[in-house]
Amino acid sequence: MSDLPPKSSVTRWLQTTNHKDVGVLYLVTALFFLVFGGTLALLFRIELLSPAADFLGESGYNQAVSAHGLLMVFWFISPFAFGFANYVVPLQIGADDLAFPRLNALSYWLYLFSGILFGISFFQGQTFSGGWTMYAPLNTPAYIPGEALGATTVVLALIMFVTSVTVGSVNFLTTMYRMRAEGLRMRDLPLFSLSINLTVWMMLFAFAALLAALVILSADHVLGTNYFVYQVADGEITTGSTNPGASLLWAHLFWFFGHPEVYIVFFPALGVMAEVFQTFTGRRLVGRKWFILAMVLVALQSFVVWMHHMFLTGINLEIKTVFMATTIGISLPFDLMVFSLIYTMIKGKIRYATPFLFCLGGLILFILGGITGVFLGAVVLDYQFRGTYWVVAHFHYVMVAGATALFGGLYYWYPKITGKMYDEFLGKVHFAVFFVGFNLLYFPMFLAWETPRRVFQYGGHSTTVSIPGLATFDVAYVTWHNVATVGAFMLGGSMLIMFYNLFVSYWRGEEVGDRPWEYATSAEWAVSSPPPLENFDGIPSYAGGRLSFLTDDDVAERTGRGGHAAADGGSDAAADGGLATPETAAMATGTETGHGHGEGPSHASYWPLIVSVGGFLAFLGLSGVRTTAAPYVALTAVGSLVTFGGLVGMAREPFFAPEAAIAERWPFENVEKTKLGMWMFLSSDIVLFGAFIGSYAFIRVAYGWRAWHDLIPAEHVTMPGLINTYLLLTSSFAVVLAMVAAEKESRRGVLASLGATFALGVGFLINKAIEWVHLFHVEWCAGHGGVEGCSAENLVHGWDLTTNIASSTFYLTTGLHGAHVAIGLIMVGYMFVRAWNGAYLGDEKPIEYFGLYWHLVDIVWLFLFPLFYIL
């Protein structure tokens, strides 16, 4: 439907796919998780009023600290930034919506239900308590009290969250490269949109590495694999463990994600700072092109500094020195950006409104956080500071500095979102209380830096404070922690001021015009406050050097088509898997749609919500499925069915989301929207498989490349893998034949080729299943001495997922690949049914898009086959 219920209706928020509504949902939900995580922080700050565990206790403290870190890093700060991104970026680039509106809604609902799943973990014995970095082996069930159900739920909640991030990343990149207003070059984008573009690129790759780590960890929890599990005897890790590289492997996977995550968090804040500084100084950012270049350099360098988090491990000094150099190197572009912002203030005439104060405060805090971080970049100093409250203080001066600027963004865009102006006096009071509370909370941690990190008890040490010309005296660490706790409650109280201000202003605030800030120049200020559903009355264009709007007549004259024409293919294209147009959808499904081209794009769908509910139920069931308890098994089954049904319903739904006929699409002018989205997704999938293959290689090298063969039975032979190689290569050829048949409009050829692809894929899975069943029941002798004469301790009955680390890596890596094959077969089956009804004749593009996915799956197998069957 083109029309949505009013915003006062709950129905609207359950079915909306409009980017502005989704942005509001993100903002409100992120603020809820801010309160959730902040409440946990206040609880453990009360604990730290004294050096003994007399409030939460040991377990309660560990849970509160771990959950606080996870909630703030994953469920608050990045989604908070992407609430603004959802709302503002399409307006700034001149788009009507994001490229795939339903996928945008799906991304939000997955985010929400992942957070709810995290909350449920508190009611499953206890939540995860091993710290937000989840270091191995503390992240495995052997080191978690009870049945570890809550910890398993947290891991699955993170997988659900990363799925949301991946869907959103693909959507934003496709939008920003395919739907910019005419004449709007990438380098000319508003700085907030540019910061989001670079952030999303980092997210696409960094979160794929995290997803690999989480899938492996969840397998250790649910399936009993041995990736991060050490042998434990008498409560201690035994020497000569069967998996000597486990702890280091987790650190590599996590921090390959974790350090780009710092910039993923801070880049949107930099974009907000740049927008706000320009608006409230009345001048363009000084050195804008160098500011952009610096952001690009940081985004690239962010993936080559992760090992500075691992200076205390056994990595050799030469590698540590290289990463010390890259760490220092990445600080240099930040220097340039900081000076750019400072000179913009010097050159302009500052107006000290609330948004500017928060952004200025964020810049000041970030400078201090950056300087203290340089200490940690030096190997020698890192040995002294690592694991202390120096790291805690530095980390928060960087991360919460970003949040500070984002609060400035909330005040900055609040009039645009609501059409009402907040109370300026209360906004400034909020900033004053926030800024004082923040520094009272975190600066004492620098002074009490020898306090051990993530430990609920600390000694009665003291630090010497000197006041020149007056006195020198000692202050006990307990005093610094008491000051920090006072600051925490001030910081939390400042949030109440903000909530009161924004809530009351929404109902009683002064109405504002299109542009409440005098020097705001980006495109979101060219429309009403709040903006209309379709964003713009005409099609935005910058072809003349400034923003103008093309009418339908202008577009028709230049293109020979109507105002909202389709993608490059010449016919209106579906946005995110729906049927091509309202008319063809009605023909295919036998239903009337009730909206046509002239009635505008669709904005409503319940399917994203249904898919997310199904995923939530399935993951909740998986958290306890190893207990074989009937409720958990039933939830897994029901959730899987709901998810599958939701995806099918989403694919069949007539949903219309056209592209503008005239838009800037460099460098992807000749790439259709759906194909570009598939490219982006496959880029992330390559990193996922790369992380799995890299993990296998890392563990095998740590164990011993040749000694690895002692863990594998002689019955694990090459032939099944060779047969599957031929099956997959042939299936790829069949997909190409299906494309040719569709181009020639041969219905029989399309059906035959798709049928052959399906049959070959099924053959692959059947062959794989036969091989697995055989290996599960084989009797063999560890050490390859032959079963006859094998000692009792070396005789092994069956080679399954839990037998040893070699079996775990084999089954999990090839199992991930098999899951991709199964998903591909579902898609082929769906396409076969549609082809039977006459689809794809003369339109081979959907088959081509599927072929991109299927060919990648085949290529991955060409790496897995030699690794697991030959070497």
Secondary structure, 3 states (H helix, E strand, C coil): CCCCCCCCCHHHHHHECCHHHHHHHHHHHHHHHHHHHHHHHHHHHHHCCCCCCCCCHHHHHHHHHHHHHHHHHHHHHHHHHHHHHHHHHHHHHCCCCCCCHHHHHHHHHHHHHHHHHHHHHHHCCCCCCCCCCCCCCCCCHHHCCCCCHHHHHHHHHHHHHHHHHHHHHHHHHHHHHHCECECCCHHHCCHHHHHHHHHHHHHHHHHHHHHHHHHHHHHHHHCCCCCCCCCEECCEECCCCCCCCHHHHHHHHHHHHHHHHHHHHHHHHHHHHHHHHHHHHCCCCCCHHHHHHHHHHHHHHHHHCHHHHHCCCCCCHHHHHHHHHHHHHHHHHHHHHHHHHHHHHHHCCCCCCHHHHHHHHHHHHHHHHHHHHHHHCCHHHHHHHCCEHHHHHHHHHHHHHHHHHHHHHHHHHHHHHHCEECCHHHHHHHHHHHHHHHHHHHHHHHHCCCCECCCCCCCCCEEEEEECCCEEEEEEHHHHHHHHHHHHHHHHHHHHHHHHHHHHHHHHCEECCCCCCCCCCCHHHHCCCCCCCCCCCCEEECCCCCCEEECHHHHHHHHCCCCCCCCCCCCCCCCCCCCCCHHHHHHHHCCCCCCCHHHCCCCECCHHHHHHHHHHHHHHHHHHHHHCCHHHHHHHHHHHHHHHHHHHHHHHCCCCCCCCCCCECCCCCCCCHHHHHHHHHHHHHHHHHHHHHHHHHHHHHHHCCCHHHHHCCCCCCCHHHHHHHHHHHHHHHHHHHHHHHHHCCCHHHHHHHHHHHHHHHHHHHHHHHHHHHHHHHCEEECCCCCCCCCCCCCEEECCCCCCCHHHHHHHHHHHHHHHHHHHHHHHHHHHHHHHHCCCCCCCCHHHHHHHHHHHHHHHHHHHHHHHHHHC
